Amino acid sequence: MARQGWGVSIVTAIGVAAGAGAAQLGFGYGLGVIAWTPTEAGATDTAWADGLAWATWLAASSTVLGAVCAQRLHQRGAPRPVEADSPDSATTPATQADTPESALDTTGPEPPAERGGLLRRVALALGAGVGGLVTVLLIAVPARVATGADTGAPQRTAAVQATLGILLGVVIAIWALRSRAAAVNVTTTAAWLWLLAVVSVIDGVRVGRGLTGAQLGTWQFDPDHSRYWIGGQLYWPGALLALVPALLIGVLAARRAARSAGHRVGAAASGAAGPVLVALAYLTTLPHWSTLGPAQLSTQLVAPYAVIAGVGGSVLAAVLAERADRNRAAHRGPTSSATAADSTSTDATEPTPVTVGGPAPTPPTAAEADPEPPVSGRSNGTTGRRRRAATAETTGAGSTPEEDAPPRVPAPRADPDLTGPADEDPTPATRRPTRRPARPTTD
């Protein structure tokens, strides 16, 4: 069943990657984000390299999305083991209040039962790479008519770039399958890049430039004004649009995973997952630039710094989570000490009932309440035995002697010559010898 489930997941990764690549390319071609033949004459020298950057990034991101979606669907459909209820595993509101949030948070990268091994993650990533091969075909065919290409076979160059993007996507997909924060970073970065590209195309149509395409990860809304340039090589509004979102996405994507101390290191590095695809896409297209103008140089310079900004955001989230855990532990320490001191003082001041004069008196038995009159002769010797037998019957009918009263010592035998109750305990000081009458003698 496990092999069958992972086989279905691999097929799902192939299908999702192919669908994601086709959908993104259709969206890019339809809105003019990827323009192999731009309508503006001045944009022909940059459209070729911009199209190659988009082709590399689209192939890589589709591969990552296919692998991640297949794994999430497998985890959602897999049955979860039901744990038996035990007193040790029960969690009460009081224990939840004393437990740190990092210990309660189990939304790290993956549940232990669903992580799988490295082989399973590689299999999913390779399956997504197979599905991403659809993007190679969808990129190579339209690239045959690309203008401004520095080669006689632009479709071959475009196909090589897309294949290279798939290889990069397989590597990042293995990372994203291990770390949920990295997967969230890639997905959120992709959404931001598409939003920025759509806004860039709409702005170009609004100002009359037509469908000139869009640069990957930046937007030069007014490149003709010198006030937006630093040294004639760095377009600072475009740099802000690349650095600030990378920082914010790094913080937000790693915030949840950074709460767990076991996943904090992976969360700190997850900020590079999304920006590194953009940086590698620009780096691999650098040899295909025929002329490297100021706009292209600015994007080449900003892309590596976006990776640093993303890592800085995720590291910031990890540091804040660790500091929160320390503050929580420091606050819980004095509170626990004060609670223990209060309980100790309460126990010390609580009055303890003290019994004065030994154990509590017990109610008299029937033999003690109604003592038998003393008799003379041999019957007087059985008085103690009768009294003990009555006491044993009374005690057996009620509670046990160990629970109700301490053990009783039988009273000493009474002198048959003494008068009075049998329970009296005459002492030698009060006992007086009895004078026997003299028998009359006869002469």
Secondary structure as GFF3:
##gff-version 3
##sequence-region A 1 443
A	DSSP	alpha_helix	2	31	.	.	.	ID=ss1
A	DSSP	three_ten_helix	41	43	.	.	.	ID=ss2
A	DSSP	alpha_helix	44	77	.	.	.	ID=ss3
A	DSSP	alpha_helix	93	98	.	.	.	ID=ss4
A	DSSP	alpha_helix	101	104	.	.	.	ID=ss5
A	DSSP	three_ten_helix	112	114	.	.	.	ID=ss6
A	DSSP	alpha_helix	118	140	.	.	.	ID=ss7
A	DSSP	three_ten_helix	142	145	.	.	.	ID=ss8
A	DSSP	alpha_helix	154	178	.	.	.	ID=ss9
A	DSSP	alpha_helix	180	207	.	.	.	ID=ss10
A	DSSP	three_ten_helix	226	228	.	.	.	ID=ss11
A	DSSP	beta_strand	229	230	.	.	.	ID=ss12
A	DSSP	beta_strand	234	235	.	.	.	ID=ss13
A	DSSP	alpha_helix	236	255	.	.	.	ID=ss14
A	DSSP	three_ten_helix	257	259	.	.	.	ID=ss15
A	DSSP	three_ten_helix	261	263	.	.	.	ID=ss16
A	DSSP	alpha_helix	264	269	.	.	.	ID=ss17
A	DSSP	three_ten_helix	270	272	.	.	.	ID=ss18
A	DSSP	alpha_helix	273	285	.	.	.	ID=ss19
A	DSSP	three_ten_helix	286	288	.	.	.	ID=ss20
A	DSSP	alpha_helix	294	349	.	.	.	ID=ss21
A	DSSP	alpha_helix	366	369	.	.	.	ID=ss22
A	DSSP	three_ten_helix	377	382	.	.	.	ID=ss23
A	DSSP	alpha_helix	383	397	.	.	.	ID=ss24
A	DSSP	alpha_helix	401	404	.	.	.	ID=ss25
###
